[in-house]
């Protein structure tokens, strides 16, 4: 059984849309490293790319779970506990 403290902790996490993370990752992968159209590696883009790539695995798992069950999902990466992420399901069908 999950404690009320644990539920409150999960409720206050920042959840991400897996489709948005996967879309941004695809856009980053499509950009060339050199020449015209290359990423301008300023600090903001580096930070965004790093955060997006760190969430890629959990975004993919969350997305595939939602597709398999047929519901919308959101995920929150968690590094301080015994698991890697929390997946939240919207039980209304897509």
Secondary structure, 3 states (H helix, E strand, C coil): CCCHHHHHHHHCCCCECHHHHHHHHHHHHHCCCCCCCCCCCCHHHHHHHHHHHHCHHHHHHHHHHHHHHCEEEEEEECCCCCCCEEEEEEEEEC
